[in-house]
């Protein structure tokens, strides 16, 4: 699946199906693989865990990792 198709599926799950607000989205392409970061606002840990499960189930997604913004400082 091409990157546009994967991005569409990701944003459809996050914003469309789960009604989660995306505050930032970035994607990079390297050697035919795409890596991206999505910053979202969730209500609780359970909603975030549900989102991770949904994203991992999408075709074309190899991995999903969670990190807190404080980890980036």
Secondary structure by P-SEA (a helix, b strand, c coil): ccaaaaaaaaaaaacccccccccbbbbbbccccccbbbbbbbccaaaaaaaaaaaaacccccbbbbbcccccc
